[in-house]
Amino acid sequence: MKKIVRWHGVIAFIVIVGVLAVFWLCFVDNIVKRVIERNGTAAVGAKVEIADLDVSIVPAGISMVDLRVADPDRPMTNIVEIGRLSVSIDSGNLLRRKLVIDDMVADGVMFGTARKTSGAIAENHKKAAAEKQNRNKGKKQGPSFELPSFTLPSPEEILKKEELESVIRAKKLKEDIQTEQKRWKERLATLPDKKKFEQYKARLEKIKSKARGLSGMLGAAEDASSVYRDIKADIETIKKARADFNRTINDFKARIAKLSKLPEQDVKRLTDKYANPSGAVSNISRVVFGEKINRWIETFRTWYHRLSPYLAKVPGPVEPGRKVKLKPARGEGVDVRFREANPMPDFIVRRAEANVILDLGTVEGQAKNITLEQNIIGSPATVEFKGSRLKKAGSVYMKVVANYIVPQSPVYTMDLSVRKYSVSDMDLSANGKFPLHLASAVADLAANGRMDNSGLNLSGLLKLNNVRMSLDADRTVSPIMEGIGSALAGIDSLDVTATVVGPPDNVRIDVASNLDSIFRQAVSKALAKQAAQLEEKLRAAVFERADMEIGGVKSSLDSMGGIDKDLLNRSRLGESLLR
Amino acid sequence: MVKIIAKFLKVLSSETDPGQISLGFCFAMVAGFTPFFSLHNLFVLLLVLLLRINLASFILGLGLFSGIAYILDPLFHTIGLAALSSATLEPLWVVLYNMVLFRLEHFNNSIVMGSLLVSAVLFIPLYLASNWLIQKYRDTVLEWVRKLKIVQALKASRLFQVYQTLSG
């Protein structure tokens, strides 16, 4: 035994292990700090820094002071800054290679804080910029919000692009009259005419000459009766044709009467369209609030693309046996997973609390079940923030639920409610032509949204009370600006509703508010004089065109008068034979 | 490194039991083939220090087998994955998977499992082969090597001087 065992080796072993343990204990804080900073920086694409970190063995946990995560798109700004972050880890599960954070407490969480030094990482910054450019290539740009033009067009410009109903109808009527005239000329040729009646006269003369003697008189009477019937029938045919003709003429006259009213209708229609800009300002809310909503959607889109790679790693349903990671990195192999007696995700934050310092005051937040493996725990991740009696708001409540228990059908829902938020000095519209400024207001906001495989569906209602709004533009530029400026000064409350629907990269934004009707009235009032002038000029121009066409119609109808005279003459000629 | 080689050459040529040198090689193979920071390597280190195993051969072998392991990684992965995916062995793996000690050991990793299996299978053959080679070296080759001109030249070199210094 003595020959085999080297007892002093045990001492060497203890010394080696002891030295390693002491080394680990001395440097573990720094090692963990470096690991978090390095991995965090790689994941975010900008500097992740920790001022101080302390690892505790019993109970297992980490506490960090001043954690700063730089914004890769704005390197002089932090996405988030956390004053103090304490994490308590389940040591039993840590031995099973699972990072189960039982409790996480974050104090002094702030967003968008300024940095003293740049948080950009040269290599990653370029990569991120290239990725962003690539993303934007395939993505539809957000809608641009343009202020409508309030200049009224001239009557010539209007008539150049507009068809007049009166002219169209007059042309059609003229064509109809000409067609009818042609048809009547053809019909006249088929009706008994002067020549036919002279033939009847000749036949009657012949009958008279034959009427000698009793038998001759009897035969002549029979022949005369036959001629009489023929003449009578022809006269009836002519009379019937004349009645038809008069009906046609009366019909045309009625159409002409209607036609003469159309120019006024044209004037009204075109005046409504061009002299009343209510249509153009019907969605001024979109102009005013659209830009802001679009910027929020852009921010959402940026985060959606940033988080997508991680959410794409959401594992599929657990197979009853095991699952295997494919495509191993060289030298790393793959971890084969087997059934666990007490299944637990590889990473989970069971409960997290935070107090977040916002512009409107400090709100308390709570998060539960933050993990990518929701299918194991069977519960969705929830994040909830609430605060009341804040510096600038009565209350704030937000709840986000991310449910990918069934990874193929993820559902994200959001509810937001802000009550009595004191808004001050806010630029509502950055549009240079229309710089709308909200000096002060008390806002109530309620919004909810849902995102699933079918896309995004957000809706919100913003109620602004005690509104003091101004248009920071030169009002002397136009009477419209003057009118709008006055109208805005009179606004006391404002209701804005917005909906955002569609796939994240191509959403449709609809915004409406009572600002629309206020603007319509203000613009209509300001434009009333110009509108009246346009209407007069438009009337003159429309009537000039229409009268010319209607005049042509009337003369066409007059030329049909000869047909009636012809029919009357034929009828009289027949009747003279019967006397 | 020069000292280690010199020490190894000395041991190889001394009366040291070939088994001790061979065991050094065999344990070096286990530690070298498998990922260095594995739980079982702590046990290997304990055995190497506790048992009368030649440390020079262990250290030399560790460098050698670590290099070879880098080339053999794909083979270890294939073997390990096959073993871990075996339906027959699955009940065993499930039991081990639910034990903290084995989760720390990271046995469910394809490379850990593959390299452990390969080194376990090769342990005894390598031990026997090393023993035989050392014996052969001492009986025949050593004398012949000593007479070689290159060895004569080496004896005049710094390496030999170090060797002599160490041998006292």
HADDOCK unambig.tbl for C-alpha pairs under 7 A between the chains (distance, minus, plus):
assign (segid A and resid 4 and name CA) (segid B and resid 51 and name CA) 5.64 0.50 0.50
assign (segid A and resid 4 and name CA) (segid B and resid 52 and name CA) 5.38 0.50 0.50
assign (segid A and resid 5 and name CA) (segid B and resid 50 and name CA) 5.74 0.50 0.50
assign (segid A and resid 5 and name CA) (segid B and resid 51 and name CA) 4.53 0.50 0.50
assign (segid A and resid 5 and name CA) (segid B and resid 52 and name CA) 5.77 0.50 0.50
assign (segid A and resid 6 and name CA) (segid B and resid 50 and name CA) 5.00 0.50 0.50
assign (segid A and resid 6 and name CA) (segid B and resid 51 and name CA) 5.38 0.50 0.50
assign (segid A and resid 6 and name CA) (segid B and resid 52 and name CA) 5.66 0.50 0.50
assign (segid A and resid 7 and name CA) (segid B and resid 50 and name CA) 6.01 0.50 0.50
assign (segid A and resid 9 and name CA) (segid B and resid 49 and name CA) 4.39 0.50 0.50
assign (segid A and resid 9 and name CA) (segid B and resid 50 and name CA) 4.55 0.50 0.50
assign (segid A and resid 10 and name CA) (segid B and resid 49 and name CA) 6.55 0.50 0.50
assign (segid A and resid 10 and name CA) (segid B and resid 50 and name CA) 5.58 0.50 0.50
assign (segid A and resid 13 and name CA) (segid B and resid 46 and name CA) 5.93 0.50 0.50
assign (segid A and resid 13 and name CA) (segid B and resid 49 and name CA) 6.51 0.50 0.50
assign (segid A and resid 95 and name CA) (segid B and resid 100 and name CA) 6.24 0.50 0.50
assign (segid A and resid 95 and name CA) (segid B and resid 104 and name CA) 6.07 0.50 0.50
assign (segid A and resid 96 and name CA) (segid B and resid 100 and name CA) 5.60 0.50 0.50
assign (segid A and resid 96 and name CA) (segid B and resid 103 and name CA) 5.21 0.50 0.50
assign (segid A and resid 96 and name CA) (segid B and resid 104 and name CA) 6.29 0.50 0.50
assign (segid A and resid 97 and name CA) (segid B and resid 103 and name CA) 6.88 0.50 0.50
assign (segid A and resid 97 and name CA) (segid B and resid 104 and name CA) 7.00 0.50 0.50
assign (segid A and resid 331 and name CA) (segid B and resid 73 and name CA) 6.09 0.50 0.50
assign (segid A and resid 332 and name CA) (segid B and resid 111 and name CA) 6.97 0.50 0.50
assign (segid A and resid 333 and name CA) (segid B and resid 77 and name CA) 5.87 0.50 0.50
assign (segid A and resid 333 and name CA) (segid B and resid 109 and name CA) 6.16 0.50 0.50
assign (segid A and resid 333 and name CA) (segid B and resid 110 and name CA) 5.24 0.50 0.50
assign (segid A and resid 333 and name CA) (segid B and resid 111 and name CA) 5.07 0.50 0.50
assign (segid A and resid 334 and name CA) (segid B and resid 109 and name CA) 5.45 0.50 0.50
assign (segid A and resid 334 and name CA) (segid B and resid 110 and name CA) 5.40 0.50 0.50
assign (segid A and resid 335 and name CA) (segid B and resid 108 and name CA) 5.57 0.50 0.50
assign (segid A and resid 335 and name CA) (segid B and resid 109 and name CA) 4.38 0.50 0.50
assign (segid A and resid 335 and name CA) (segid B and resid 110 and name CA) 6.38 0.50 0.50
assign (segid A and resid 336 and name CA) (segid B and resid 84 and name CA) 6.94 0.50 0.50
assign (segid A and resid 336 and name CA) (segid B and resid 108 and name CA) 5.35 0.50 0.50
assign (segid A and resid 336 and name CA) (segid B and resid 109 and name CA) 6.25 0.50 0.50
assign (segid A and resid 338 and name CA) (segid B and resid 94 and name CA) 5.70 0.50 0.50
assign (segid A and resid 338 and name CA) (segid B and resid 97 and name CA) 6.64 0.50 0.50
assign (segid A and resid 339 and name CA) (segid B and resid 94 and name CA) 6.18 0.50 0.50
assign (segid A and resid 340 and name CA) (segid B and resid 98 and name CA) 6.05 0.50 0.50
assign (segid A and resid 341 and name CA) (segid B and resid 98 and name CA) 6.65 0.50 0.50
